[in-house]
Amino acid sequence: MTDFATRRRMMVDTQVRPSDVTEFPIIESMLTVPREIFVPGEKVEAAYAGDHVELWPGRHLLDARLFAKMLESLDLGNDDLVLDIGAGLGYSSAVIARIAEAVVAVEDDEDQVAEAQGLLTENHSDNVILHTGPLAEGAAEHGPYDVIIVEGGIETLPDAIESQLKEGGRIACIFVENALGTVKVGHKWDGSIAWRHAFNGIAPVLQGFEKETAFAL
């Protein structure tokens, strides 16, 4: 039998801590949440491998290093309402839920959302609300949000997402351009988001977050 608890500790000790992630709530949460249950059965052995894990076409579980650094850059607090876009089968939301007050997790497939709900219930993540709908539309009815995190690459941030961030709120996105990726953290002031570079990282671009292609005649 695979000792997933040992793999979890190794993930934190060899992938997360060496990446200068030091906030105890993040470390504790990633040591506690069983990453292996939030991937398809045939992908269990890859859950702690240090790479993105494809959950289904177009959706990936972000590698632990990238995800942890995004969380630390957002400076999560226990009174934050967090919008988790592209939450997959719920791992990211389960981790965030142990740190923040509540999480709204967005996915666009009803069957996958139903599976995520079962896994989150099994994990006792009772402060996660699952929302089914296009990722690029977010979940306005539950917002506005103190924090937004996008679990995949983006080329552009839809206006609908930007509008759901509270004044003074924080957002982390993986901006992808020409096969290069940069994680940026934004703060919303006076109705607009000011971005800063956080670190380099890349992930496949999510549907609905691509730049529009200009056609020339």
PAKETOR-520712 format. One line per field, with one value per residue (C-alpha): chain; residue number from 1; x, y, z. Coordinates in nm, 2 decimals. Each point is the difference from the previous one (the first is absolute). Layout:
N
kette <- c(A|...)
nr <- c(NUM|...)
x <- c(X|...)
y <- c(Y|...)
z <- c(Z|...)
***
This chain:
217
kette <- c(A|A|A|A|A|A|A|A|A|A|A|A|A|A|A|A|A|A|A|A|A|A|A|A|A|A|A|A|A|A|A|A|A|A|A|A|A|A|A|A|A|A|A|A|A|A|A|A|A|A|A|A|A|A|A|A|A|A|A|A|A|A|A|A|A|A|A|A|A|A|A|A|A|A|A|A|A|A|A|A|A|A|A|A|A|A|A|A|A|A|A|A|A|A|A|A|A|A|A|A|A|A|A|A|A|A|A|A|A|A|A|A|A|A|A|A|A|A|A|A|A|A|A|A|A|A|A|A|A|A|A|A|A|A|A|A|A|A|A|A|A|A|A|A|A|A|A|A|A|A|A|A|A|A|A|A|A|A|A|A|A|A|A|A|A|A|A|A|A|A|A|A|A|A|A|A|A|A|A|A|A|A|A|A|A|A|A|A|A|A|A|A|A|A|A|A|A|A|A|A|A|A|A|A|A|A|A|A|A|A|A|A|A|A|A|A|A)
nr <- c(1|2|3|4|5|6|7|8|9|10|11|12|13|14|15|16|17|18|19|20|21|22|23|24|25|26|27|28|29|30|31|32|33|34|35|36|37|38|39|40|41|42|43|44|45|46|47|48|49|50|51|52|53|54|55|56|57|58|59|60|61|62|63|64|65|66|67|68|69|70|71|72|73|74|75|76|77|78|79|80|81|82|83|84|85|86|87|88|89|90|91|92|93|94|95|96|97|98|99|100|101|102|103|104|105|106|107|108|109|110|111|112|113|114|115|116|117|118|119|120|121|122|123|124|125|126|127|128|129|130|131|132|133|134|135|136|137|138|139|140|141|142|143|144|145|146|147|148|149|150|151|152|153|154|155|156|157|158|159|160|161|162|163|164|165|166|167|168|169|170|171|172|173|174|175|176|177|178|179|180|181|182|183|184|185|186|187|188|189|190|191|192|193|194|195|196|197|198|199|200|201|202|203|204|205|206|207|208|209|210|211|212|213|214|215|216|217)
x <- c(0.00|0.13|0.08|-0.16|0.06|0.38|-0.03|-0.19|0.28|0.25|-0.19|0.00|0.36|0.14|-0.23|-0.17|0.24|0.30|-0.21|0.01|-0.36|0.01|-0.35|-0.11|-0.36|0.09|0.26|-0.25|-0.28|0.21|0.13|-0.36|-0.21|0.03|0.10|-0.03|-0.38|-0.05|0.14|-0.15|0.08|0.24|0.20|0.04|0.37|0.07|-0.17|0.32|0.24|0.07|-0.17|-0.35|-0.24|-0.26|-0.34|-0.19|0.06|0.05|0.03|0.31|0.09|0.28|0.33|0.05|0.28|-0.19|-0.32|0.17|0.19|-0.32|-0.17|0.28|0.00|-0.37|0.06|-0.32|-0.17|-0.27|-0.26|0.04|-0.26|0.18|-0.10|0.18|-0.04|0.07|0.00|0.00|-0.10|0.04|0.36|0.08|-0.33|0.06|0.34|-0.12|-0.30|0.22|0.15|-0.28|-0.35|-0.18|0.07|-0.21|0.13|-0.09|-0.01|-0.19|-0.10|-0.29|0.14|0.34|-0.16|-0.20|0.31|0.18|-0.29|0.03|0.38|-0.03|-0.27|0.23|0.28|-0.24|0.05|-0.33|0.08|0.03|-0.28|0.00|-0.12|-0.07|0.05|0.25|0.33|0.03|-0.32|0.10|-0.27|-0.14|-0.29|0.23|0.24|0.16|0.32|0.29|0.23|-0.02|0.23|-0.01|0.12|0.15|0.16|-0.16|0.08|-0.25|-0.22|-0.38|-0.17|-0.26|0.28|0.16|-0.34|-0.05|0.31|-0.06|0.16|0.33|-0.02|0.28|0.01|0.27|0.02|0.25|0.04|0.12|0.15|0.20|0.04|0.14|-0.18|0.00|-0.20|-0.12|-0.19|-0.24|-0.16|-0.32|0.01|-0.24|-0.18|0.30|0.26|0.37|0.22|0.35|0.22|0.02|0.20|0.03|-0.24|-0.21|-0.31|-0.23|-0.23|-0.36|-0.29|-0.15|0.32|0.16|0.07|-0.23|0.17|0.01|-0.08|0.15|-0.16)
y <- c(0.00|0.34|0.22|0.33|0.17|-0.04|0.12|0.30|0.09|-0.05|0.23|0.27|-0.05|-0.03|0.21|0.26|0.10|0.03|0.25|0.24|-0.07|0.05|0.10|-0.27|-0.01|-0.09|-0.26|-0.15|-0.02|-0.16|-0.26|-0.08|0.00|-0.34|0.11|-0.36|-0.01|0.31|-0.16|-0.27|-0.36|-0.07|0.31|-0.07|-0.09|0.34|0.21|0.08|-0.01|0.37|0.07|0.12|-0.30|0.00|-0.07|0.01|0.18|0.37|-0.03|-0.07|-0.02|0.25|-0.13|0.05|0.26|0.23|-0.03|0.06|0.31|0.14|-0.04|0.16|0.30|0.05|0.03|-0.18|0.07|-0.19|0.27|-0.02|-0.10|-0.17|-0.07|-0.31|-0.01|-0.33|-0.20|-0.34|-0.27|0.23|-0.04|0.37|0.10|-0.26|0.15|0.36|-0.09|-0.08|0.35|0.23|0.06|-0.14|-0.11|0.02|-0.26|0.04|-0.29|-0.03|-0.37|-0.12|-0.36|0.13|0.24|-0.29|-0.21|0.30|0.05|-0.36|0.03|0.33|-0.15|-0.30|0.24|0.20|0.32|0.14|0.36|-0.06|0.10|-0.16|0.20|-0.15|0.24|0.13|0.08|0.34|0.11|-0.08|-0.01|0.36|-0.10|-0.10|0.29|0.24|-0.18|0.09|-0.23|-0.16|-0.28|-0.14|-0.37|0.01|0.22|0.31|0.23|0.26|0.05|0.03|0.31|-0.21|-0.14|0.34|0.14|-0.26|0.10|0.23|0.33|-0.07|-0.36|-0.22|-0.23|-0.24|-0.12|-0.18|0.22|-0.20|0.16|-0.18|-0.31|0.20|0.04|0.26|-0.01|0.35|0.12|0.29|0.24|0.18|0.37|0.27|-0.26|-0.13|-0.27|0.09|-0.30|-0.10|-0.28|-0.27|-0.29|-0.21|-0.29|-0.14|-0.21|-0.09|0.29|-0.04|0.02|0.35|0.16|0.01|0.33|0.06|-0.08|0.30|-0.09|0.21|0.02)
z <- c(0.00|-0.09|0.30|-0.12|0.33|-0.05|-0.36|0.12|0.24|-0.27|-0.23|0.26|0.09|-0.35|-0.22|0.23|0.27|-0.24|-0.20|0.29|0.11|0.37|0.11|0.26|-0.10|-0.36|0.11|0.25|-0.25|-0.27|0.26|0.09|-0.32|-0.18|-0.35|-0.13|0.04|-0.22|-0.32|-0.22|0.12|-0.28|0.09|0.38|-0.03|-0.17|0.26|0.18|-0.29|-0.02|-0.34|-0.10|-0.01|-0.28|0.16|-0.33|-0.34|0.08|0.37|0.21|0.37|0.04|0.12|0.37|-0.02|-0.23|0.19|0.34|-0.13|-0.14|0.34|0.19|-0.25|0.08|0.38|0.09|0.32|0.20|-0.08|-0.38|-0.25|-0.28|-0.36|-0.13|-0.38|-0.18|0.33|-0.17|0.24|0.30|0.13|-0.02|0.17|0.28|0.07|-0.01|0.21|0.29|-0.01|-0.11|0.13|-0.31|-0.36|-0.31|-0.24|-0.37|-0.25|-0.33|-0.01|0.21|0.03|0.11|0.25|0.15|0.04|0.16|0.24|0.12|0.04|0.19|0.23|0.06|0.09|0.24|-0.21|0.11|-0.07|-0.38|-0.23|-0.35|-0.29|-0.35|-0.29|-0.25|0.17|-0.17|0.16|0.36|0.26|0.04|0.22|0.28|-0.03|0.01|0.12|0.22|-0.20|-0.35|-0.12|-0.35|-0.02|-0.35|-0.25|-0.14|-0.29|0.10|0.31|-0.08|0.11|0.19|0.22|0.07|0.10|0.27|0.19|0.30|0.03|0.17|-0.10|-0.14|-0.30|-0.13|-0.36|-0.22|-0.30|-0.31|-0.31|-0.27|0.21|0.29|0.33|0.28|0.32|0.07|0.31|-0.04|0.26|-0.08|0.07|-0.13|-0.21|-0.19|0.06|0.04|-0.08|0.12|-0.10|0.27|-0.16|-0.32|-0.06|-0.27|-0.05|-0.29|-0.09|0.12|-0.24|0.00|0.10|-0.35|-0.18|-0.29|-0.33|-0.24|-0.36|-0.28|-0.34)
***
